[in-house]
Every structure is written in structure tokens, then in C-alpha cells.
Amino acid sequence: MEINYYGHQETIAQNLILLMRQKGCSRLSLSKLTGVPRPAIDQLLLSGGEIIKESSYNTYILWINQTFNLAEDYFLKEKSMPKFLPQPPLIKYERSELAQELLDGLDQILDIYSMYIK
């Protein structure tokens, strides 16, 4: 059965945050485990995958499902955060161009650093 995940972005974003907490994954480690590019993980978590093409969005969710042996509809079912974990705010905000450039540079440094740590 082929599921179109693109129309369920908000639910998927919330469930992905829960999965990452349960598995103890950071964005970078999730990217390495699943093969989903790190910037795409950011888009998936912000429930604003508008930048990601629909076909790519569906593929990324399938890769995550396969990596963790999850059911196809795992991300479509609403789950609630355990009461002991605070609900993270899903706030979209705008950064200045300079701030974004600096953060992108730091991301690249961390990616390079992570290649040497094994």
C-alpha cells in the first residue's frame, strides 16, 4: 500500500520528535542512520516540508520507517507526549541572513567533525 505522507506534515513532525526522543537520536544522528539529509530532517521537524518535493518527502518518511522497522502508518497515528516530557514549541521564526550563514557554517563544521569520530 502506497501512502501519501505529504498531507500529514504536522502529525508526522510531532511523531518524529517523539521517535527521536524515544530512540535518543539527534538530528545529525537520525540523518546518518536513515540517509535522510540533515536539512531535510529540519524541514520534517518544522512540519513545513513545503521546500521538500512531495515525492522526496514520502521517500524520506519511508526511509525512517525502514530504518526503525516501523509500520507504514506509524507517523500518521496521533501520539501524545509522555507527561514527564515538556511539549516542544513548534515555532517558525526568521533568522537574519548573517545568523543563518553562521549557523550553516557551524553545521558544516560539525558534519566534518562527526566524520572523524567513530
N, C-alpha and C positions, 0 to 999 in steps of 0.2 A: 504494500500500500504506500503510495507516494503522498506525503503530507506537505502542504504549503505552510511553512512556519512564518513567513514574512508578515502575515496579517496578525500575528500574536506577539508582537515585539515586546510589549510591556510585561506580559506574563512571563515570557522567556527571560527577559532581563532579570526579573525578581527571582525566578527559579535558578538562573545561572549563578547569581550571587549566593544563594543558599547552597548550591552544589559546591562552589569554591570554598565556602566556609566549612562545609562538612568534610571535604577532601583536604583541606589545608593548603589550597593552591593560591598562589599569587597570579596576577595577570600574566607575568612572564612565564611562570612555570606551566600554567594552563596552555599558553601558546606553544611551549616546547613539547608538552605531552601530546597535544592534539594536532599540531601542524597548522593551526589557525594563526594567521599573522597577528602580532601584538596590537597594531592599530585597529584591526577588525574586532578583537576582543573588547577594546574600549567602546567601539560602536555598539556591540551587542549588549554591553552592560548599561549603556545610557538609554536603552530602549529607543534609540534613534538611529536605526540602521539605514536611514534614508540614503546615506552615502554609499552603502553597500548595495550592489545589484541584487535583485531578488534571488536569482539562481545561486549566486555566491553565498548569500545569507543562508539559504536552505542547505547548501553543501557544508558550511561551517557547523551548523547545528547537527547535521548527520555525523560529522567527524567527531564532535564532542560525545554524541550518543554512543558511537562505536568504541571510542577510547575507554569509556567507563561502563560499557555493556548496559546501557540504559534502553528502556523501551522507546519506540518511536515517538510515542505521545507523552513522554516523561515531562518535557518542558511545557506542554500545553495544559496540564492539570495545575490548578492554583494550589500552591502550598503556602503555609504560613510560617513565619519565622518563629523559632522557639522563643518563649517569653524571656529567657535569660540573655538573649542577644538583641541589642537595640536595632531597630529598623533603620537601615542606612537611607539618608535622604537621596532621592534621585533628582538632583537639581542640575539643570543645564545652566552653565554660566559661560560668559565670554572672557577670554584672556586677551591681553594686549598681544600684539604681534611679537614684540620682544620677549615677553614671558613665554609664549608658545615656542619660539625659536630656542630659547634656553632649555626649556623642558624637553624638547625633542633632542637636543644635544645630550642632555643627561641620559635620556633613554638609550641613545646610541652607545654611550659610554658603558652603561650597564649591560647592554647586549654583548658588547665586545668582552667585557669583564667576565660575563657568565660563560663565555666560550672557554675560558682558561680555568674555570673552577669546575672540576668534575670529580 
